[in-house]
Amino acid sequence: MNTDKPYLSVNAVRKYKDESGIERSHWTKIGAAFPNSKGGFSIKLDLIPLDRDLDIVAMPPQANDRE
């Protein structure tokens, strides 16, 4: 992945309840979003989520996300 350009990390977020019944979220990095010349973003996915009940979130990458 080219880290010279600023980008957003694209994550799939799945909510579930743990064994105690507490709702938790599991985040999986599935790609990146890069600014394009029209003011929007080009999204590059490494994985396509199959679960219909999830959120897809773009956010600044964490330090350990850079490859």
PyMOL commands that set and color helices and strands:
alter all, ss='L'
color gray80, all
select helices_A, chain A and resi 63-65
alter helices_A, ss='H'
color red, helices_A
select strands_A, chain A and resi 8-17+23-35+41-45+55-59
alter strands_A, ss='S'
color yellow, strands_A
deselect
rebuild
show_as cartoon
